[in-house]
């Protein structure tokens, strides 16, 4: 099952609990797409609480590598209440026998907001992404930012990021109230997690730990985790997350559940075929599926024959700690990040308040000690003075650059206001304008992007802008054809027509003034 280089997953290699049709853990250290959102000192514990059971995994750091020490699963007998669940969580931790404060838990919530954003290319993601996401969070979340617990992360590999490539970002968010319910339950069991991860991400990391997708699966591959409490759905394209959703199964009838799953995957199944699935994996922890479902039921309901049923009897909790095992492609989000930031701000404020409470005598002692310290550091300070002068020169250059950026920001602000108006009134139009902008070759200069004259309408009625009129200048007809070819690569335009072309003189050079008509494709409800 596993070779010698998979030592840190060796406990699974010796396990007899994996069915012959179950997913086998794999590891490929030749490429790792791991972008950790959090990291802890040793040891680490991962916990998942479902309505019917509690699962946990414990890691230890031995001989300069992480190893899986133990896994525990306990059923929760009815009647279910918070006290019973808290007692079971405590029993699981006692059985793990690891006194760790570094605990990661899983939030199973059908209210989770999951978005995969395509943002402009970033030269320095560490500095630029937080500023860009400050704007995107307000725009993407359907709830006020003050009420959201969220985290985000770049999900594309570093070696795939080109200067002209868009930046793909995974965003997950949930209401503060849902996170508080989860944290209150954990606190009643004496557990205070350092990180809370969405259930779909835990499931995704477990699949990566088990070798999905394989190197030969470069198209769209889907996976569905079935349980009585939560259903996690992920779709990957060439090993990179393309779609994710979690929902609670409503089992009034099996038809209701199958309809919900079919609606979730409708963009990837026939007859749509816009992102055609090549394979769909149904993952469970037991040989039988929940709710008396069968693989035949799923194939018939989804009208998709490439479904496979696989089992993972050791559970999915390994995905909570996948980042510590250097598993390829593993991702990590911490929904507690805004709470931790707020907590650090309060602690800093408390320290400042304590500092202001020093009495005169204490203040004099502090000043005396500070004076002695400064006296002893005089020589060091003189050396640093030279460095400070050099830094001052760099600072002055930065100030000059900032002045230039301010001039540019004035024009950009007006453009942003215009784009915000378009986004608010007609989001698909904003998307099509973006596609026109990124498709424009270097030798083409856009003069105007407009829409045909609209009929009279009510003031609050949003116009149907199904056609864009693009006017611009080009050096030659081949540049115009190159522009048209770039536009045809985007599925949002159903028809592209070159209407008029005239020769003009610009800067003593002959150029072509052209006009294109771009007819839009029908708008998808999920676009």
Secondary structure by P-SEA (a helix, b strand, c coil): ccccccccccccccccccccccbbbbbbccccccccccccccbbbbbbbccccccbbbbbbccccccccbbbbbbbcccccaaaaaaaaaaaaaaacccccbbbbbbbcccbbbbbbbccccccccccaaaaaaaaaaacccccccccccccccccccccccccbbbbbbbbbbcaaaaaaaaaaaaaacccccbbbcaaaaaaaaaaaacccccccccbbbbbbbcccbbbbbbbccccccccbbbbbbcccaaaaaaaaaaaacccccccccccccbbbbbbccccccccccaaaaaaaaccccbbbbbbccccccccccccccccbbbbbbcaaaaaaaaaaaaaaaaaaaaaaccaaaaaaaaaaaaaaaaaaaaaaaaaaaaaaaaaaaaaaaaaaaaaaaaaaaaaaaaaaaaaaaaaccaaaaaaaaaaaaacccccccccccccccccccccccccccbbbbbbccccaaaaaaaaaaaacccccccccccbbbbbbcccbbbbbbbbbbbbccccccc
